[in-house]
Amino acid sequence: MIFTLDERLEADTVHISDMDLCQIRMMKDANYPWVVMVPRVPDVREIHDLSDSDQSRLMTELANVSAVLEKAFQADKMNVGALGNIVPQLHVHVVARFHEDPAWPDPVWGKHPPAAYPDGDLEVWTEGLKKILA
């Protein structure tokens, strides 16, 4: 079987890079520094559906990406979550949070509509994230 990205993830995110297991994608929401990590394993819906070695790899990659984002953005808190209620394909959100962000202290989901990046800024952010995650 071949890994294919869910249409909604494709529409709502921009590809940043690939790690050993996960594809790293930036959410198209200027409200928060926010990436989504998608294990490149076909037809996986839950973390427990991954092999033991892929579960370990996912946790390592999540910890690394979270630490890099926390340091780069001086986040007050890192939110990490795998919900899958709307998009069933396994994907994990990694969101840098700040006491003054629009949703604080609530979860980011459904609190505010996604904010569009101003012209050209999406590319700037994408390139910046590629550099810090390299």
N, C-alpha and C positions, 0 to 999 in steps of 0.2 A: 504494500500500500504506500501511497505517496502522501506526504504532508501537504495539505492545502489550508490556507488561512481563511477563517470565517469572513464572509462578505462585510459584516458590520465592523469587525476589527479592521479590515482593510480600509473601509470608508472613514472610520473615526481616528485613525492613527497614521503615523508616518514611520517607515522603516528607518532604524538607526544603525543597528549592527546585529551580528550573530555571535553568540557565545557557543560553547560546546553543545549545549542542549537547547537553549532558548534563543528565539528571535526577540530582539529588543525593539520596541516601537514606542514612539512618543504620542501621547494623546493630543488631539487638536483642541486643546482647551488652555487658553492663556491665563486662566485663573490660578493654576497651580503647576509647578514642575512635576510632571506626571508621566511615568512610563508604564508600559504593559509588557510583561514577559510571557512569551508563548512558547511552551515546549514544542519542538518540531517533531512530534510523535503523532502519527495519524490516529484519528478517532479516540482521543483521550478526553474525558470529561472531568475527571476528579484526580487529585493528587495521588490518592491510593490506587488509581488505575495504572500509574507508572511503575516500572520495575523498581526494585530496591535501589539499584545503582542510579537510575534516573531520578528517584526521589532525593537521594543524597546530592546529586549534581544540581538539582533545582534549588535545594536549600543553600548550597554553597554560592550559586550564582545570585540568588536573591539577597543573601547577606552582603556579597560584594557590591552589587548595584546599589543597595540601600545605603551602604557606608559611603560610597562615592557621591551619591546625590546629597546625603546629609552634610557631608563636608563641603561640597561645591556650593551649595545654596545656604549653608548655615541654618538648616531647618531646626525648628523647635521640636518637631516630632516627625517620625516617619510612619506612614500608614501603609500596611501591606495587607492585601486581601484577595482571595480567590472566591468570587461569588458565583458567577455563571448562571444567574437566574434569567438573564436575557440572552446572553451568548453562551451556549452550552460548551463550546470548545474550551478546554482548559487554558486559562490565562490568568496571570497574577498582576494585580495593580500595585505599583510602588509610587506613593505620592508623598512629596515633601510638603509638610504642613507648617504653618506659621500662626502665631497667636492673632495676627491681624489679617489672615486670609478671609475671603468672603464667607466661608462655611464654618469657620472655627467656632466652637469646638466640635461641631457636628460632623458626621461623615460627608464626603464630597458628593456622593451620589444623590441626584435629584434635588439638591439644595438650590443650585443656581444653574441656569442653562450654560452650556459651554461658551466661553468667550473666544471670539475669533482673534487670531493674531493679526496685528496691523500688517499692511502690505510689506512683504519682504522679511518680516520678523520670523515667520515660520521656518524659513530656510536658515536664518541666522541661528535660531534655537536648535534646529536639527543638527547643523554643523557643530555647534558648541557642545551638544550632548555627545556627538560622535567622538569628539576630542577627549572629553572627560571620562568617557567609558572605555576608551581604547586601552 
